[in-house]
Amino acid sequence: MAPNPAVEVKNGSDAYVSAVGGVDVTPGETVILRLSSQVDVDSWSCLVATTDDTSDADAINGAIVLDSTLRTVTFTAPAPGKAYRFHSKVNGGVDRNGVAQESYETFFCVYTRINGRRVVAADETTETDTEFGWTKWLNDLKRSIPSGVASGTWDSMAGGGGGGGVGGALGVNHQFLYYNGGSAVGATGMRYNPTTMVVTIDRPVLGGTTVFTGLDIVADGLADHKPVSVVRRIVLTSATPVPVFAWKPTDEAITSVFVEANAVASGGDGAGSYARAAAIKVDAGVGTCSDVELTRNQEFTHSGVGFTGLSIGTGIWIGVSGATGFVNVKGTATGQIKMGVTVTLQTTSWG
């Protein structure tokens, strides 16, 4: 019988499994490699031939422990995102007649996953998948890219700069992280980690330092000539004015304020759509507000007029207190009103 170079892998306390198709191991665990069969095996070598781009084969081979009696190789599983490609060879790769035999050697990979995926070692072919090889992981990654991202426009995933790295191979682009003509990273609370390839999105605010809590849009320093629009849902149970938005307008600037509110009475007996607009001027830290324009009132009821609490001239307040802009709304004296309120702000400074 011809000797077999096939290997089994043991991850920590787990049972041995075949190395065919690659084996995922747990970072920090003790990993043991052994021959699947030692029949007719006189000698065995099993060293790392290639690795991923962040590992070093020579350093790994210097640290692994080879037991020539038991014919095992032992090492500690590396950090997440590593791939070790081993070369297993029995009897020096030649038969008893001194003839080289390709079947006496094989390659296999051991992986530590990152973000649920394997990385790739140099020179991989079918180590990770005996049928489709490295095309499987590449296609899995391509299928995970959001729809609508144009092909051929992804900069290097390692941080930008012209189509290199994994991004260049994929033929896609991180322009979906762009916003309003510029990078959305930072501007909209988005952060990209090129090592883990993870995008983190913070809860958006207007930018600057929060000056109030409990209201959905509250921040210092509106960007000049960059409109901001935020929506909030609120339930009103009385005719008492309720604050829904507050912010600190930019000093030495004019901020236009446009508010839209959709209101529905409990049970759907009445509904309305209302809009108001105003302008807030802040000079030397003191704000003044223009007259509120009555831009639109649409009311729908089963009979007669809609909410008296939201009739023309009432229901939506736009104003400024000191240097703080605000939007308040109110419902009716009785009953419950559900509202969706949107405020849109745009600032022009003269400073």
N, C-alpha and C positions, 0 to 999 in steps of 0.2 A: 504493500500500500504506500502511495506517495505521501510524504509529510504535508501537513496542512498549516499554513501561516495564519489562519483565522484566529481572531482574538475575542475574548469576552471581557467585559468591564464591570467592576463592582463599585458602586457609588455609596460610600459610607457603609451603613448597615444593610443596604439593599442587596438583593440577590444578584448574582452575575447575569448579565444580558449580553447578547451578541452585539458586536461593534458594527455590524452591517447597517448602513443608513445613518451612522453617527450615534453618539450617546450624549445626552444632556446630564451634566453632573452639577452638584450643589457647591457653590463657592465655599471654601474652607474645609470641605469634607476630604477624608482620605480616599483616594481613588487607587484601585488595584487592577492591573491588567494581567491577564494570563492567557496562555494558549487554549484554544477550544479542545485540542487533542494533542498529546505528546507522542503519539504513535510514530515510530520511525524518525523522531526528531533527535538529532545529535547535538545541535546547537541552535540558539535562538538569539536574535538581536531585535530590539524594539526601541527606537529612539524617535524623537520629534524631528521631522524633516522640514516642515514649514509651519508658520503660525499666522495669526491675524496681524494687522499692521501695528499693534501696540505691544506685541510680545517678542521675545528673543529666544530662538530655538537653542542656541548654545548655552544660555543661562539656565534654561529649563532642563536640558540634558545633564548639566552639571549638578542639578539638585535632585533628580529622580534617583530612586534606589532600585537596582537590578539584583534580583536573587537568582543566581545561575543554577542553584540546586532545585528550587521550587519552580524556577522559570516564571517569575512574576516581576512586574514593574510597579513601583509604588510612588505616588506623588500627591501633593496637596492641590485640590482643585483651586484654580485661580479666581480672581475677582470677576464680577459679571461682565459679559461682552468679550469673551476670549474664545479662540479656536486653536486647538493643538492638532496638527495633522501628523500622525505617527506612521512610521515605516516598519512593518513587521516582516522579518526574513528568517527562514529556517534553513539550516545546513549550509549557510553561506550562499544560498541561491543556486547551488549546483547539486546534481544527483551523484550517486555513488560512482558513476563513470566520468565525473568531472565535467559533465555537460550542463551549461546554464539552463535553468528552468524558470520561466516566467511565473508559473503557478506556485513557486516556492516563496513568493513575496506578495505583499498586499499593503494597501494604505487605508487608514481609517481615521476618523476625527472624533475628538472629545470636545464638547462645547459647554460654556456657561452662558446661558441666555441673558439678554438685556431687553427690557420692554417687551418680553414675551417672544423675542426673535433670536435666532442664531446669527452670529456674524460669520465671516468666511475667512478661511486660511488661504494663503497663497498656493496656487497650483491645484486647488480642488477641482475634481471632475465629477465623480459620482459618489463621493464619500458621504454626502448628506442625503442623497436620494439615489438609489441604485438604478432607477428608470430615467429620471429627468435631470439628475445632477443639480448643478447650481442654478439652472433656469427656474427651478421651483421657488427658491427663496426670492429670486429677483422678481418673478411674477407676483408672488404674494405681496411684496412690498409695493409694486406698481398698482395692484388692485386696492391697496389701502389709501392711495392718494385721492383726495376729494375730487369729485367730478367738476368739470369746468376749468381746471388748471391747464393752461396751454402747454402743449408739448414743445420741448426745445428751449424753454426759458427759465429753467431752475438753475440758480447759481450753486456753487459748491455747498453741500450740506455742512461743510466744516466752517462756514462763516461767510460765504459770499465770495464773489470774485471770478465769475466767468465760466461756469459750466464744467468745472472739474469735479473730482471726487465721486461719491456715490450719486449725487444729484446729476452730474453730467452723464453718468451711465444710464440713469433713468430717463433722461430727456425731459425733465419737468422743472418747474421753477417755483421759488418761494415768494413770488409776487402776490400770492393770495394773502400774504402778511402785510401788504401795502394798504394804506388808508389815506384818502383825500389827497392823493398826489405824492405822499411821502411814506416812509416806513411806518407801519403800525406798531412796530416793536418800541415800547416805551411810550409813544404818543397815545396809545390806547390801552396801556397797561399790559401789553403782551410782551413776553420774554421768551427768547429762543435759546435753548442749550444745545450747542453743536455737538457735544459729546454724546448726550443721550438722545438727541434729535426730538426733544419734547418742547412743545409750545405751551406756556402758561399764560392764561388770560385772567387778569385781575378784574374785580368789579369796577366798571368805568365810572369816573367822576369828571368834573369839568377840568381838572388839573389844578395843582396847587395844594394848599393846606386846608383841611376841613375846618369849618368854623362853627358848624352846627351838627347835631346828631338827630336822628329820627326822621329826617326828611331825605327824599331820594336823591336830590341833586344839591349838594352843598359843597362849595369849594371856592378857593381864591383864584384870581387870575384867569379870566376868560381869554382865550387866544384871540388876537386881533384878526378880524375878517375870517374867522372860522366858526360857522354856525354849529350850535349844539342843540340837539333835540332829545328830550327825555319824556317818557310816559309813566304814569303812575295810576294804579287802581285804588279807589277809596270808597268806603261806604259811609253815607251821612244819615244821621237819625234825628237831626234837629235843625233849626234855622240859625244856629250859632256858626259864625265863620270858622272854618278849619284851615290851618296852613297846610299846603301840599308841597310847595317848593320854596327854597330860600337859597340865596347865593350872594357872594360879595362881588359886585361888578368891578371891572377894571377902573382904576382912578384915571382921571383926565381922559375920559372916553364917553361915548354914547353907546348904550346897549338897547337894541330893539327887542321887545318882548311880545311874542304872539302866543296866545293860549287858546286851545281848543278843548272843549269838554263835551263828552257824550253822557247823557244821563238817562237812567231807566228806573221807573218807580217800581216798588215792590209789587209783584204780580203782573207786571207788564202793562198796567192800566195807562201809563203815560210814558212818553219818551221825548227827548229833545237833544238837539245839537247846537252848541253855543260857541261863539268865538269872540275874543277881545284882543285888542292890540294897544301897546303903549310904548313909550321910550323912557329910559332912565339915563340921566346925565349925572356923572360924579366928577366933581372938581374939588381938589384939595381935600379929599376924604368925605365930602358932603354931597349927598345925593338928592336930586329932585326928580319928580315924575311928571310926565306930560299928562294931558287929559286922556282918559281911556276911550278909545274909539269903540262904538257899538257896531261891529262889523257883520255879525250874522246871528240870527236866532231862528231856528227851525224847530217847531214843536209839533208833536204828534200825539193825539189822544183819541180815545173812543168817542168822546164828545167834548166840545168846547176847548177852552184854553188849557195849556199844560201846567207845569209846575209854577205856582205863583211865587215860590221862593226863588225860582230861576227865571223870572220874567225879565223883559227888557230893562236893562239898567241895573239889575241886581244879579247876584249869584256868583260872579267871578270878580275878584279884586286883584288888581296889579298895582304894586306900590313899592316905595322905598322907605326904610326906616334908618336914619343915619346914613350909613354906607352899605346897608344890606337890602338887596332887592327881595321881593317876596310875591307869591301868588297864593291867595286864599279862595276857597269856595264855600258855599253853604247850601244846605238842602231846604226842606220845608219844615214847618213847625211840627207836623205829625207825619208818621210813615217813614219808610226807609227808601233811600235813593242810592243806587250804585252808579258810580261815575268813573269814567276813564278820562284822565286829564293829561294833556300833552303841552309842554312848554317848549318853545323854540327861541333861542337867544342868539343874537349876533352883535358883535362889538366892533366899533371903529374908534381908535384913539387919536388924539392930536398931540400926545406927548412924544 
